Amino acid sequence: MTTKTPPSHKLIDRAFRMVVLGVDPGTIVTGYGLVEQLGPHTRLLVCGAIKSDAGLPLPQRLSRISRELRSLIRKQRPDAFAIESSFYGRNAQSALKLGYARGVSLLAAVENNIPIAEYSPREIKKAVTGNGHASKDQVQFMIRRLVDVADTPMATDTSDAIATALCHLHRLKGLRKPAKDWKAFVTAHPERIIS
């Protein structure tokens, strides 16, 4: 069987597109940010925070995080889910509560069959600012420039979630290698051919 190479005008010059939901989990405030990568352009689709009253029982706060993330995922249909990995803190009780928030966040992605990526705080900071020890203000400054939201008020939980999504997109860019020639490109991307 021979494969006919289509004329170059038949190839779709469609750019790579991916939408990533980044989450910064917390039991009182869980930040989220949906970032779209379309070719060389990155834009913020939606961002915000799921806030709970600290006086509410923990199970109710966790239920709200899960419910709102599932709703966001169903509405926005992201291609990937990125979350900050666990870290060890001095306060065991705080670490446990953070683990619960991470767990319900991960469950929302798993229930919707979304691939999950986890990144350390240092990886996220390095991907966004170039410095793994950057401050939250430095991360927020770079987020505002990278997704062009300079005048939008934004809490650090939200900017951290956006940074997590951007970290995942940067990681994917590093994994994509250019094809050596057109034949290799067509073989690797048959979905980009118009019949």
Beta strands, then each sheet from edge to edge (+ up, - down):
strand 1: 17-24
strand 2: 29-38
strand 3: 41-51
strand 4: 80-84
strand 5: 116-119
sheet 1: 3+ 2- 1+ 4+ 5+
end
